[in-house]
């Protein structure tokens, strides 16, 4: 589940994996998604997790940002 934060407006989510292989696959797919959508969130990761923060262009989440986060969720569902 994405957590909405204020100041600055953003959504954040932490994705956890059972091993580094799945973390690596997720990161590769996220890289491809970011390039195809020209959206580049802040990403942090370790051997078994990836944290993603999407900052809003405006004060509220846009449809583009909602769709982007849903696509990330879909990638996670496929890999986990």
N, C-alpha and C positions, 0 to 999 in steps of 0.2 A: 504494500500500500504506500502510495506517495504521501508525504507529509508536506502540507503547505506552510510556508513561513513568511513573515513580514520583515521588512527593513534589512536588506532589500527583498522585494517580492520574489519568491522562488518556490520550487517544489524539490524535495529530496527523497531519495530512497536508497536503501542498502540491500544489495542482492547477495545471498550467501550460497556457496557451492560446496559439494562434498570433497572436491579435489581441484588441484591447479589446472588440470586438463580442461575441465568444464569452465573454470574462470577464464582461461585463455581463449576458448571457443567463443564465449560470451563477448569478451573484449574485441575479438576480431570482427564479430557480427555488428557490434556497436560502432566500431570504426567505419565499416562499410555504410551503415545507416547514416551516421553523421555526415559523411562525404556526400551521400546521395541527396540528403535534405539540406545540406549547407547549414546545419545547426551543430554547434560545438559546445556541449555542456561541460561543466567541471567534473572530472572523473578522478577518483582515488581508488586504489586497489591493493590487495594483498594476495596471499596465496589462495585464500578461499572466500574472498568477498570483493565486491565492486560497489563503491558509493558514487551515485550520480546526483548532481545538482543542476537543475535547469533554471536559470534566471529569466524572469519575464521581461519582454520588451516594453510592456506598459505596466500599470499598477495591478492589473488582473491577468490571469492566465488566458491566453488566446486559444482559438481552435487549433492553430498550428502546433502550439506547445502541448495541448491535450492529445492530439493525434500522435505526436512524436513520443510522448511518454507511454501511450498505449502500444506503440510499435516496440518500444523497449520491453514492456511487459510481455508481449507476444514472444519475443526472442528468448526471454528468461524462461517462459513456460515450456518452450521447445527444448531448451538445453538442460534445465535443472533435472 
